[in-house]
Amino acid sequence: MSPGYTHAVGKACRELGLPLLPGVATGSEIMMAQEDGYSSLKFFPAMQAGGTAMLKAWQGPFGEVKFCPTGGITPANAAEFLSLSNVLCVGGSWLTPADAVAQGDWALITQLAREAVALKGK
């Protein structure tokens, strides 16, 4: 996952055999990533860059592109993102709170992950 995308990043990942989910926030960035063969993209920062309204607007001109929105995604708004046909998944820091990671509270992180999986069905 990358917060942005450049041709150099895409080329380096391909040459190294690394999977890449390029980050985009504009139509031009989507087009650049598509030129390089990427059709699954990270939408970042999702809330600050237009949220679900932007993803809905992109459904027409970029209908074949699928997104993983991150940046401002919470349990309260994740289901709205997940309801869109061009959203594969969402990411959010609520899944791994820094204090839970620092304390090794894997039970809490597991619980949060289970709750996140259940969001798709809402």
C-alpha positions in Angstrom: 0.0 0.0 0.0 1.2 3.4 -0.9 -0.2 6.8 0.0 0.4 8.0 -3.6 1.5 6.8 -7.0 4.3 7.6 -9.4 5.4 5.6 -12.5 8.7 5.0 -10.7 7.0 3.4 -7.8 5.0 1.1 -10.1 8.1 0.2 -12.1 10.2 -0.6 -9.0 7.4 -2.8 -7.5 7.0 -4.7 -10.8 10.8 -5.2 -11.2 11.1 -6.5 -7.6 7.9 -8.6 -7.9 6.2 -6.7 -5.0 2.5 -6.4 -4.9 1.3 -2.8 -4.9 -1.9 -1.1 -4.0 -1.2 2.4 -5.4 -2.7 5.4 -3.6 -4.8 7.9 -5.5 -6.9 10.9 -4.7 -7.6 12.4 -8.2 -8.8 11.3 -11.6 -5.4 12.0 -13.1 -3.7 9.7 -10.6 -6.2 7.0 -11.4 -5.4 7.4 -15.1 -1.7 7.2 -14.4 -2.0 4.0 -12.4 -4.3 2.5 -15.1 -1.7 3.3 -17.7 0.7 1.2 -15.7 -1.7 -1.7 -15.4 -3.2 -1.1 -12.0 -7.0 -1.4 -11.5 -7.2 -2.0 -7.8 -6.3 1.3 -6.0 -6.1 2.7 -2.5 -8.3 5.9 -2.2 -6.4 8.1 0.2 -7.1 10.2 2.1 -10.7 9.1 1.5 -12.7 11.4 3.7 -10.6 14.5 3.0 -10.7 13.8 -0.8 -14.4 13.5 -1.1 -15.5 10.3 0.6 -18.3 8.2 -0.8 -19.5 11.1 -3.0 -16.1 11.0 -4.9 -16.2 7.2 -5.2 -19.8 7.5 -6.6 -18.6 10.1 -9.1 -15.8 7.8 -10.3 -18.1 4.9 -11.0 -18.9 6.3 -14.4 -15.5 7.2 -15.9 -13.6 4.6 -13.9 -16.1 1.8 -13.8 -13.5 -1.0 -14.0 -11.4 0.4 -11.1 -11.9 -1.0 -7.6 -10.9 0.9 -4.5 -9.7 0.4 -0.9 -10.6 3.7 0.9 -8.4 4.6 3.8 -8.0 7.9 5.7 -10.9 8.8 8.0 -12.6 5.4 7.8 -14.3 4.4 11.0 -16.7 1.7 12.2 -19.4 4.4 11.9 -18.9 5.1 8.2 -17.2 1.9 6.9 -20.5 0.3 5.9 -21.4 3.3 3.7 -18.2 2.8 1.8 -18.5 -1.0 1.6 -22.0 -0.6 0.1 -20.5 0.9 -3.1 -19.9 -1.4 -6.0 -16.4 0.0 -6.7 -15.2 -0.6 -3.1 -13.4 -3.9 -2.5 -12.5 -3.3 1.1 -11.7 -0.4 3.6 -8.8 0.2 5.9 -8.7 2.0 9.2 -6.4 2.6 12.1 -9.2 1.7 14.4 -8.4 -1.9 13.7 -5.0 -1.7 15.4 -5.0 1.0 18.1 -1.4 2.0 19.0 -1.9 1.3 22.7 -3.3 -2.2 22.0 -0.4 -3.0 19.7 2.1 -1.7 22.3 0.5 -3.8 25.1 0.2 -6.9 22.9 -3.6 -6.9 23.3 -4.2 -9.3 20.5 -7.6 -10.2 21.9 -8.8 -6.7 21.4 -7.3 -6.5 17.9 -9.0 -9.8 17.0 -12.3 -8.5 18.3 -12.0 -5.3 16.3 -11.2 -7.4 13.2 -14.2 -9.6 13.7 -16.4 -6.5 14.1 -14.9 -5.0 10.9 -15.7 -8.2 8.9 -19.3 -8.0 10.1 -19.6 -4.4 8.7 -19.9 -5.7 5.1 -23.2 -7.4 5.9 -24.9 -4.2 7.3 
